[in-house]
Amino acid sequence: MKDNKILLESTYDSDKIQVLEGLESVRKNPGMYIGSTDIRGLHHLIYEVVDNSIDEALAGYCTNVKITLHKNGPVSIADNGRGIPIDIHEKYKKPGVELVLTTLYSGGKFDGQAYKVSGGLHGVGVSCVNALSKWLEVKVRRNGKEHHQRYEYGKTATVLKVIGKAKDTGTTVTFLPDKDIFETTEFDYETIITRLREMAFLNAGLQIEIIDERIGKHEVFRYDGGVSEFVLHINKNKTSLHRKPIYIQGEKDSVQVEIAIQYTDGYTENIFTFANNINTIEGGTHLVGFKGALTRVLNDYGRKNKLFDESFGLTGEDSREGITAIISVKVRKPQFEGQTKSKLGNSEVKGIVESISYEKLSEFFEENPPVAHVIVDKAVLSSKAREAARKARELTRRKGLLESSALPGKLSDCSSRDPSQSEIYLVEGDSAGGSAKQARDKEFQAILPLRGKILNVEKARMDKILKSEEILHLITAIGTGIAEEFNIENARYHRIILMTDADVDGEHIRTLLLTFFFRYMRPLIERGYLYIARPPLYKITKGKTIEYAYTEQERMLKLKQLGETGLNIQRYKGLGEMNPQQLWETTMDPESRMMMQVTIENAVEADELFTVLMGEAVEPRKNFIETHAKDVKNLDI
């Protein structure tokens, strides 16, 4: 591990544990504590225990974390930290480990003595895991002995006892999620390794190991290059403008700052921010500070070295075109706010990040002129393209194409003017658009047919994007504007539904649309406004009985239920094959339709996926298709 000892070097024992509240409320209202009881909430249990191990790593006491997914459901998280205190708490007359696991808001993170910086749920995490588990067992290795205790449904089931000798120190937590609380108790390996890889990148030198005994998989993550290696990982399928990422590190007023930057030849910015290892997807003061410093440095360097005139100025958008950056800060008392409580609000962090970034970036540019020149040149080109895009916007405005008062002629709008009650279907082709217009409920459902494949925005600058008629219609209909003019509060619909055919062309159009929304209207996804319609694949008729099947598995099941004889099976290759009544019943009726909400569980992973699928490099796309071909369920060629 790097020298990360930003925590106080005090003894970690039971007298450092404070107790605030019991666990009864957790089982009654689990969503209040872990966000949800779906698969996302289930995985949160693992992350909370891992976060405790990460806190030990931040303190400089833990170098290894091991996660094991056992057969039949349990999961274990083991570390080689100091071990949760096992001595008797003077006030509560219980071992420290028992207090930590059976009492809400208990732990060593409240007075700043045992932990100066921590992530997780700030003391409610591991006790919540215990409360929401059928059983939990903890093993603590301290003082040359291994101690064990068992809990059931959050309550103590056995006394803490010594079960053997220990050569090292650390904690192992094993738990079985309560199936009466969670919608599913089946952990997903791929979801977990994405998070663990991220944690390993953010904590240089920390080794995180995962073993899945269910499927026989085993991976080890350790990145001595830390956030710089993180940036290289993100950009592995992109063309970078300089080989090594720019690395910035500094500390001021107990705030640690780590930043890695690498520019590519792409047109979008990808900045991922973290505070105390928590992914701050909505940004915050650390992001604002970095952006301000970056723009200032590029302008100062460009003018000083006569790369452009004194009167010329780069904007923030110009400075960030093609950037990939990781911003990681460690803050003693983080304040989180925003829509998902994932926006850093500490006002002092802005100035600290800005001053450290400006100083270190200025030094780097002075010492590395070739890299500085290529970055500034890229920003200048961006400025010229932005000016061209501005002129394109003005031209389209004069034509009435970007004003909400001049909505696209092919848009069949809904009567409602309440965005929270309104939805728009983006439909592939005029034929399907005609059926959808007849099928819809005009009160709250709008239809916008899209002709052909829209522009691949992964390979285009904004000036070219604004020359695409289909994209202009899309921007205008949604109402938010785009780029620096984007304002989510102007969204005309709070449900934007992609409805394409279940064939290769339909999948391609859907991916093009998803790329557009991810790159240029990401807040719509983050607010939960974007959906994918799920029209049926089959219509199965037997006499007067009509059934619809949405998957191949469902078709097989219905064939068994209806019997093999006297059946008429129709495979829908396009939405236009359904009459309006069928389209309403199966795909558009809120009472019976099936839709998938588009979410961004991990923006880094999403960025990588869109780069592979829609970027310039052919080889990564070929490898992706070959690797995932076996996962395809329904494909018509």
N, C-alpha and C positions, 0 to 999 in steps of 0.2 A: 504493500500500500504506500501511496505518497504520504508525506507528512501532513496528515489531515486532522491533527489534534486541536480542534477548535472547541473542544469540550473541556470543562474544568477537570483537573486532575484530582478529584476528590474520591474518597472511598465510597463504593456503591454497595450499600447494605440496607437493611430494612428501615432504618430511621430516616432514609431519604424518600420513603414512599408515603405519599399523602392519599387519603381516602375521601371521596366526595359523595358517592351514591351507590345503591345496590343495583342488581341486574334485572329485577322484575320487569322493568319497562322495556328492556331490549327484546324479550320474547313476545311481548304484547305488540310492540311497534317496531319490528326489525328494520323496515324501510327507512326509519328516521336515523338509523345508525350506520347502515351499510348501503343505503341508496335504493335497493330493490331486493326482491327475493327471487329474481330470475337468474339466468346463468351469469349475468354480470355481477350480481350480488354474491353468488356462490364463489366466484373467483376472488372476490374482494377479501374473503376469509384468508386465503393463502397470502395475499399481498400484505395484509395487516401483520401477520406473524413474521413474514420476511422483512417488513419495514423495521420491526424491532431488532432484527439481526443487523440490518443496515445501520441503524442508530449506533450499535456497538462498533461497527466498522468505522463510522464517522468519528467515534471517540478514540479510535486507534487500537481497539482491543480485539477485533474480529477480522480474520483474513479469509475465512471459508464459510460458505452457506450451502447446505445440501437439501434439496427438496426431493421427496420420494412419493410418487403416486402409487399406492398399494392396490392390489387386487381387492375387489369387494368394497371399495369406496374410501377408506381412510387415506389421509395424507400426513406426511411427517416433514417438519422443517427443523434442521439441526444446524447449529453454528458453534464456532469455537471462541465465543466471546467470554465475558466474565462469569456468565451464569446468573440467572435471576436470584436475588438474595433469598437465603433459606433460614436466616436467623429469626428469632421471634421479635415481632414489632412490640415495642414497649407499651404503646397505648392500646393496641387492638388485640394483644396476646395471641397473635397468629403468625405463622411464618410469612415472610415477605412474599414468596411466590404464591401463596394461597390468597393473599390480599389482592395481588395483581390480577389473578385469574378469576376472582369471584366478586370483585367490586368495581363498579363503573367509575371512571375518572380516577383510578388509582395508578400510581407509577412514579417514576423518578423524573418526570418531565415538566413538573409544574413550578418548582421553585428555582430552576436553573442551576441546581447544584450537581446532580448526577449527570444530567444531560444539558448541554448548552444549546445544541441544535438537534432537532429531531423531525422526522416525517410522520407518516401514518395519521391516525385519528387523534393524536396527542393524548394518549392515555386510555382511550376507550376501546382501542383496537383489539388487543388479545383477550380482554374480558368479554367483548362482544362475540368473538369467535367461540369462546367457551359457552356463552349463553345460547348460541344458535347451533350447538353441536349435540348429538345424541350422547356422545362421551368424548372426553379429552383427557389425555395423559401427558404429564410433563416429567421430564428427567432433567435434573440439574447437576452439573459436575462442578463442584467447588471444594476447596480445601482437601483435595485428595480423595473425596468420596462422591459417589453417585447417589442422588436422592430421587425418589419417585412419589408421585401423587396422582390420583385419578379423580375426575369430576364427571358428573352425569347431569345433562340438561342445565349446566351452569352451576350446579351445587356440588359441594365437596362430598366425595363418595368414600375416600380413604384418607387416613392420616399420612402426613409426609414421613417417609421412612428411608433409611439408608439401605440400598440394595447391592452395594459393591464398592470397589475401589475405583478411582479415576486418575488417569495419568495426566489429563489436561483439564481445562475448564470449558464451560459452554452450556447451552440449553438445547433440548430436543422436545418439540411440541408435536404430538400426534393427535389428530381429531377426526371424527366422523360427522359430517354435516347432518343435521336433523331433516329427514325427508318430509316431515310434517310441516316444515317451515318453507323449504325451497321447492320451486317448481321442478327443478331437476337437481340431482346430486352427482351428476356425471361431469367430472372435470375435463376440459379440453386442453390437450397437450400443446397445440399450436398457439392458443391464446396465452397460455402461461409462459412459454419460452419467449414470446415477443416482449412481455413485461420484464422477464429476468434478464434478457439480453440488454434491454434499455438500462436496467439497474447496474449491470456490469460496466457498461460504457461510462456511466455517470460517476462511478467509483473506481478510478484507475487502480489496478492491481488486486482488486477484490475478486476472488474466485467463486462463481456461483455454479453449482452442479445440479442437474435434474435427472432423475431416473424414473421412468414410467414402467413399472412392473407389469402393467396390463398389456402393453403392446411391445415390450422389449426394447424401448428407446432410451438412449443415454447421451446427454450433451453436457459439455463444460464450457462456461463462458468466463473469459478473463481477458481484459484489454488494458495492457500497461500504457497504451497510448491515450486512454480516456476519451475525452470529448473530441479530440482530433481524430481518433480512430472511428468515432461515431460518425463524423462528417464524411470520412472516406467510405464508410459503409453505405451511407445514404446516396452518395454520388457514384457508386461503383458502376452503374449503367449509364452514366452521363459523361459528357466530354468536359473536363475541367480546364480552366484557363491557367492554372498554376498547380504544380505537382503536389506540394506540401500545403496543408491547411495553415492558416495564420492562427497562432495560439496566443491567447491573452490570459494572464493570471495576475490577481492582485487581491489585497485585503485592506479594508479601512473600516474603522469603528466596529470591529467584530463581524463585518460582512465580507464573506469570501466570494470572489468572482472568478469564474472560469468561462472562457469563450473560445470557440474554434470556428473559423470562417474559411470557406473555399468557394470561389466563383466558378460557374459553368457557362457554357455557351447558350443556355436556355433563357427563357423570357420571364419566368415566374420566380418569386422569392419563396424560399422555404426556411423559415426561422422557427426553431423549436425551443421553447423556454421551460426551465425547471427551477423550482425553489425547494430546497431541502429534499431533493429527489422526487418531488411531486410534479407531475406534468401540468404546467399552468397553460392549458390549451387556449385560454382567453387572454394570455399575455399578462400585462401589468406594468408596474413601474420599472422593472428590470429591462423589459423590452423597449419602453419609451426612452430610457436612458441610453441604451445601445444605439437605437435608431438616430437619435440626435447627434451622438458622437460620430457615427459613421458618415453622415452627410457633411458635417463640419470638416472632418479630416479630408474627405475627397475634394471638397471645394477649396480648402486651404492649400492642399498639395497641388491641385491643378493650377491655381492662380500663381502660386510661388514658382512653379516650374514652367510657367507659360504654356500649359497644355490647352488653355482656352483663355479668352479675354477676361479682363477684370469685371466687365459688365455682365458676363455670362454667369449663370448659377445653376448648379444641379439640384434637383428636388430629391426628396427622400425616395420617391418611386424610382427615379433614375439611378440613385446610389445602390439600390437593392435589387435591381434586375439581375436575375441569374444567381443570386446569392444562396448558399446553403450555410446555415449557422446554427450552432448549439450555444445557448446561454444558460449557464447553471450557476445559481447563487445559493449560498448557505446563510441563512438569517436566524438570529437568535429567537426572535418572537415574530414569526410570519403572520401577516394578516391576509386572509383569503376572502375574496368577494366575487361578485359577478354572477352570471346566470347559473353556473354550475359550481360555484364556490372554488373555482380554479383560476382565479385572477389575483396576482400578487398586488396588495394594496399599500405596502409600506412606503410612505412618501420619501423617507431618507434613502431608500435603495436607488431611486432614479439618479440622484446626484452622484452617488458612489459609483454606480455602473458607468455613468457618463464620463466622469473624470478619469477613471481607470482605463476605459476603452479609448478615450481620446489620446491619452498619454502613450499608451502602449501601441496603438495603431499608428500614430505619428512617427514613433521610433521605428516601427517596422517598415513603413514606407520610405523613410530616409535611408534605411540600411538595405532595402531591397527595391531599387528603382525599377527593374524590369517588371516585377509583379505589380508595383504601384501603377505603372504606366498602362499595363494591360487592363487593370480594373477601372482606371479613370476613363480610358478610351471606350470601354464597354458602356460606362455610364453616359458618356457623351452621345454615343450612338442611340442609347435609350432615350435621351432627351430629344433628339431629332425625330425619333419614331413617335414619341409622345406628342410632339408638336403636330406631326402628321395626323395622329389619332384625334387631336383636338379639332383640327380642320375638318376631319371626316365627320366628327360629331356635329360640328356646326352645319356642315352640308346636309347631314341627315335631318337635323332640326329644321332647317329651312324647307326641307321636303315634308316635314311633319312626321318623320318616322320615329323620333325618340321622345315625343311628348305624350303623356298619358291622355291628353285630350284628343290625340289622333291615334287611337288604338288600331292594330293591324286589321285590315278588312276581313281577313279570313278567320279572325278570332270570333267565336260565338260566345259572348260574355254571359255571365249569370246576372240575375236581377239584384241579388244581395250586394250591398256595398260595405258589409262588415267583413273584413279580411279573415277574422277568426272563424267565420261560418262559411267561407268561400273556398272552393278548390278548383284547380285547373288541370285538365288532362292534356298532356303533350302527346299527341297521337301520330303514329307513323302513317303518312300518306293520306290522300283525299278520300279513298274508299272507306278506310276505317274511320276517318274523321266524319264522313257522312253518317255512318251507322251510330257513332258515338253522339253526334248532335241529336239524332232522333231518340236515342236511348236515354239521354241525360235528364236530370231534374233541373230545369232552367233556373229555379230559384237560387241554387247554390253551386251548380256545376258549370264551369266554362270549358270550352274545347278549343285547342289550337292545333290544327293539323300541320305537320312538318313534312316538306317534300324532300325526298332523297336523304342522303347522308350529310349531316351538317359538318362544318369545317372542323378539322382536328386542331384544337387550340393549343395542343402540346407543341406544335411545330410552327406557331404563328405569333407575331407581335400584335399589339392592340390595334394598330392602324389597319392591319389586314383583317383582323377579327371584325372590325366595324364595317368592313365592306361586304360582309356576308349577310344577305337579306334574311335568311332564316334566323340567324343569331340576333339581328336587330329586332325582328318580330318577337323573339323570345324575351329579350331584355325589356322591350316596351310593354309587353303583356304583363310581365311580373311586376314591373313598376319600381324596382329598387335602384335602377341605374347600374353602372358598372365602374370598376377601377376606383379612382379617387372620388368619384361621385356616388359610389354605392352607399345606400342607406336602407338598412333592413326594416326600419320603421315605415317605409313607403311600400312595403310588400303588399300587393293587392289580394294575395291568397296565402293562407297559412297551410294549405296542403297543395303541393305541386307534385303531380302524379305522372310518372313516365309509363306510357302504355304502348308497348311495341309488340310486334309479332314474335311468336316463339320459334324463330328460325335463325339462321346465321346472320342474315341482314338485320333482323330485329335486335339481336344481341349486340351487333356492331354499333347500331344507332344508339342503343341504350348506353354503351360504353363511352361513345363520343359525348353524349349528354352528361353523363356522370363526370367525365373529365372536365367539361366546361364548368359545371357547378362547383367541383372541388377546387379548381384553379382560380375561378373568378367570382364565385358567389358562395364561398365556403360557410359564411355565417348562416345561410339558409339551412345547411345540413346540420350545423351545430345547434340551431334552434329546434331541429326536428321537423322542418317543413317539407322535406323531400321524401317521396315515397315511390315505390315501384309496384305497379299493378300486377296481379297474377291471374291472367285469364286462364280458363281451363285448356288442357291439351286434348281432351277427348269428350265427346258426347256419346253416351251409351243408351240406346233405346231398346226396350223390350215390351212390345205391346204398347200400352199407354204410359208405361213407366219411363221416365227420362232421368238419367243420372249424369253428373259431370265428374270427370277425374282431372285433378290438377297435377298429378305426378304419375310416373309409370307404375310405382308401387300401388297407388290408389286405384289405378285401372285394373290391376291384377286382383286386388281385393274385391272390387265391385263385380268383376266377372265371376268370382267364387260365390258372391252373395246372390247374384241374379241367375246363376246357372249358365252353362256354356251354349245352350241351344236358343234359337230364336232371337239372337242379338244383332243389332245394327250398330257398328262402332264407327264413329266419324272422328278422324284426326284433324283438329283445327290447325292449319298452317298459317293462317292470318286472321286478324280481327275482322276483316271484311267478310269472312265466311259466315260470321254470326249475324243473324238478324237483330234489329235493335232490342227486341224483347229479351233475347238470349244474352246479349251483351250487358243489358241492365241487370238481369238476374244473377249472372255469374261474376261480373267484374266491376260494376259501378254502383250497385245498391249497397249503401252503408250497412244495411241489416245483414247482408249475406256475403259480401265481397271479401276477398283475401288480399291484403296488401303487405308489403314489407317496408318498414321505415328504414331509410338510409341513415346510418350513424357512422361516426368516425371513432372507433374504439382506439385506434392508434394512427395518428396523422403521419408518422414516419413510415409505417407500413403501407398506408394508402398512397403516399407520394411515390414509394418504390414501385407499387403495382401499376400506377398510371404511367410512370416513366417506362416500365417494361412494355406495357401493352400498346402505348401510343407514341413512344419516343422514336428517335432515329435509329437506334442500335437494333440490328436484326437478330444477332446471336442470342441475347438474353430472352427475347420474345420466343424464339424457337425452343430454347431450353425450358421456358415456362410452360409452353403448350405441351411439350413432350412429357414434362413432369406431371401436369395436371390433367392430361387427356383421360386418365382412368376415372377422374371425378365427374366427367360429363354424364348427365343423366338423360337429357333429351336433346337430340340434335338431328336436324333434317338437312341433308345436303343434296 
